[in-house]
Amino acid sequence: HVEDGLRLRRALEREEQQKVPKYKEMCRRFLADEEDFKEENLTRCGIRRRYRNDDLDVCIEEICRDIRAVTGT
């Protein structure tokens, strides 16, 4: 999970690095993700755990911790 503004900024930065940026496609993907990952869709799929992706090191550590808890390693 990441705040919408930061998610858009990251997408824009990635798109700007392309030889031919496709800003309309970037916006379409953003809006499609908004629809696909609505809370009710996540709940229906049984997804309860969220990871904040505003600090990569912290996010990775949380994911690794949860994997270790499940695998017993």
N, C-alpha and C positions, 0 to 999 in steps of 0.2 A: 504494500500500500504506500502511496506517495501522494502528496497534495497535488491537485489538478494543475495549478500554475507551474509547479516545478516539473511535473510530467510534460507539460507543453514546452517549457523552456528546453528541457533535455531533447525532446523530439525535434525542435527547431534547430538546435545546435547540430544534431546529427544530420538533419536535412541540408543544412547550409554547407556541409562538407562534401556533398555529392556534386559531381560534375554538372548535372542538370537537376537542381532541386525540384521536387514535386510537392509544392505546398498544399495544393488541393487534396492530394492523396494523403498527406500527413494529417490534414484536418479530418478527412473521411475516416481514417484509422482511429483517430482519437475519439470521434463520436461513436464509432462501432464498438470500441472497447468500453465506452461508457454504458452502452446498452448491454453488451455481453456480460459485464462484471457488476451489474446492479446487485444490490444486497439480496434481493429475493432469489436471483439466480444462484448466487453463492450458497445461500441457505438451502435451496432445493437440492444442490449437489453435495450437501453435507460438509461444506468448507466452513470451518469455524475459526481456524487459526489464521492470523494476519501477521505479516512481517513488514515493519516500516522500512522503506528503502530510502531513507534520507542520510544514513551513514552506512556505507557499504560494509565496513569491517564489523560493525555491530550487527547488521542484518545477517551476514554470513555466519557469525558466531551463534546467533539465535537458531538459525536453520541447522547448523552442525550439532548444536546441543539437543535439538528435538530429534534429529536422526539418531544420535547416540542413545537417547532415551528409548526410542522404539526398538533399536537393534540390540540394546544391552551392551554396547561397546564403550 
